[in-house]
């Protein structure tokens, strides 16, 4: 990456706070004072990472540390125009971070990039330059070069000191747990990077942040109305059972979707029941995504039960065959959830009124038992985000 194309103001800001060490407390990572502020849409795919994350497994030498090690922390800065990144520090002591950096949108390259420095010992220093992007499956990829001041024998290209190239992929299992992979580029190919090739992290609960954050994509009047509506809904109804992710975004003129950030549109800002049903539908995608083995077994069961399920919207299915089978599970759980929250008549009225997934909702409303049996057999019939989280799978 050509560092000469980095915006000067952003570089100066980054180096100023990294050099001074005046890093803010991570406890304020989800400060209510900035909730609902216009977030730069180019950074919105990183919203699920905002907060602090602790590794699920650490070396024996670190297990007894008190306070424990924080692996990653992401915090909005510059009025949500950039994200501060801190890595490897003891909880409550962000100034001790081994790595400090900033993530930002670079209009010159049209990429979400980051720059960071690491190393506290005399004569040691590493410069990190790279980028973040979202992958087709909703995972977040970070690729970067590390330039070493020392370690001249590092087996990589020599560019003003030794350099290595790395790639990390973060997959959100739930809104509070992440699985990761780490590769390095060596001998012309990406290869797993030793004992750090796989990792898992759990979110550290914020002591000051809101229980649920509702963002807007562009801060329009309609989106702010939708934001106010969802915040009011969350106060009016106890939806804790379905809060598998605790961040949502309101965006006009988009199809609601679950990943990477749960996004609702403004179509139902005057219809709370329909908006609740849509919200729960997207939360249930997060639930199934947190149980991939059970979900995939259930999908195999459905393929045997419905060998000729529609493979596209023209026949009343979803966008393809896989999505149709997946939505048989999601929409059945949506019906059960809306029925539990309201009543069966309301659930039938709302789901029966949808103009999408016609074949899927007919099966759910008219012939639900085969789908229910599959959900029960695979342990997916009672989603509940209040249950203590298990190890990510």
Secondary structure, DSSP 8 states (H G I E B T S, - for coil): --GGGS-HHHHHHHHHHHHH-----GGGTT-GGGTT----GGGGGGGGG-EEEEESS--HHHHT-SS-EEEEEEEEETTTTEEEEEEEEETT-GGG-SEEEEEEEETTTTEEEEEEEE--STT--EEEEEEEEE-TTS-EEEEEEEEESS-TT-SS-BSSSEEEEEEEEEEEEETTEEEEEEEEEETTEEEE-GGGSEEEEEEE--SSS-SSEEEESS--HHHHHHHHHHHHHHHHS--GGG-SS-EEEE-TTS--B-SSSEEE-STTTT-HHHHHHHHHHHHHHHHHHT-HHHHHHHHHHHHHH-TT---SGGGT--SSHHHHHHHHHHHHHHHHHHHHHS-HHHHHHHHHT-SS-HHHHHHHHHS-HHHHHHHHHTT-SS--TTS------
